[in-house]
Amino acid sequence: MPSPADAAEPKPGPVQDGRVLALDGLRGVMTIFVVLSHYFGEVPHGFRIAMLGWIAVDMFFVLSGYLVGKLIVEKGHHANFLTVFFVRRACRTLPIYMVCVVAVFGLLAVLDRPWTRDEEHFPLWSYLTFSQNALMVATGRVGAEWLAPTWTLGVEEHFYLLLPLVFALVPRPKLAAALVAVALLAAGSRAAILGLAPDWTLAALMLLPTRADGLACGVLAALVVTGGRPRLDGRDGLLRGAVPLLLAATALLRIIGGEDGLLFAALGHAVVSLACAHFLLALVRGAPEAIRLHAPVLRFFGTTSYAVYLTHMPILGLMHGLILDAKPDIATPAQWGVTLAALPVCVGIGWLLTRTIEAPISAYGRSWRWQEQPPRRFEAAPVSLGVRPAASPVRSDSA
């Protein structure tokens, strides 16, 4: 017979094939935010209300931190963890990315038009090594506009490389404190850069050390879900209530310090990341809001999110260039028409790439299995992270 605490504990959100359905829907909503921001907000005559991409990026970072952190907690004790982890990550992230990057470079080489000439072109190797964000910081430019959003992938790839090392070096009882310190240092680094070296603004926005607060919030959420402290029994109402309060605090920072002020720039991402982490925890624990994210259309965008994220800018730029011989904008009816027409094209190509490239190669990655038996002590040092498994209501869907 369950205890009163067990009875009060909410059930985890619906799961399918190891995936929390609400998180697929959440990923879909954030993908839509990014596309709307780039198509209707971040163009010369765009609408400020549509500029929601930065919130989506913060949520993506939190979600990545949660999924990867949870995977390490649950599987890090296996002898072959690092091998399987990096093979699966490579199968998930590299194929579509490489196809899109090479395709964009090919198009830019063939289409020598005014609408393909950017202020700064970065070499192909920078994208293939996920170091384009470092070049963006060094030059103060974003490089090829069609590939500008890929700076986030540079941050995430660096995160994938470093997080297993953090788990290996930091004792589990001290891990939460270390992650809080990382988040505070990230916010402090942004403040220092923006306050002391304003010419290096991109360094405050596009590098792992200055964006680690969102990723750290996600890993902290993973520790909570997998049995870390603090316990959440009976506190789900507080989780849900914290989200609007934190978002209101973000708005207050913007009002007090101004949109371009140091206060908002330094703390805004950190507070939004906290809100995202609380919302994610509420969804995973079966909050009523989760059911709205089970909608098939949102889960479709969640499934195709990676391909859509990579292709939506090249498709928009290519269609405006070929049809109107200009860069994207929405100042005229013709420009509106091309932008609206780019939406289904983007969705269709994203689905096609997901179906033909990402899905089969990711399936191959999942064929790499974790060794069921933990290694003997003398075998653990080179490979295993030494993380003991923790009970969890659902499996990670990051693999």
Secondary structure, DSSP 8 states (H G I E B T S, - for coil): ---HHHHHS-----EETTEEHHHHHHHHHHHHHHHHIIIIISSTT--GGG--HHHHHHHHHHHHHHHHHHHHHHHTTSTTHHHHHHHHHHHHHHHHHHHHHHHHHHHHHH--SGGG--S----HHHHHTT-HHHHHHHHTS--SGGGGGGHHHHHHHHHHHHHHHHHHHS-HHHHHHHHHHHHHHHHHHHHHHHHH-GGGTTHHHHSHHHHHHHHHHHHHHHHHHTT-SS--TT-HHHHHHHHHHHHHHHHHHHHHH-TTSHHHHHHHHHHHHHHHHHHHHHHHTT-GGGGGGG-HHHHHHHHTHHHHHHHHHHHHHHHHHHHHSS----SSHHHHHHHHHHHHHHHHHHHHHIIIIIHHHHHHHHTS---SS---HHHHHHH---------SS--S--
